[in-house]
């Protein structure tokens, strides 16, 4: 048994971070999903709440490794 995670820069702050490739929040740029780190997502959600908008949902396991046998729910 092993674990899997992705490591890449955040689209927002450019810091390198680790994440679950199936549940990480992302933004689409030219039809490519670009991951967004937890710190940036908290800033985005605070801004949205301050402006009367609902926060974006963040999966509880978005920034955790997953079991290598775990099948993806969504990958687009």
Beta strands, then each sheet from edge to edge (+ up, - down):
strand 1: 3-4
strand 2: 6-9
strand 3: 16-19
strand 4: 26-29
strand 5: 32-35
strand 6: 66-67
sheet 1: 1+ 6-
sheet 2: 2+ 3-
sheet 3: 4+ 5-
end
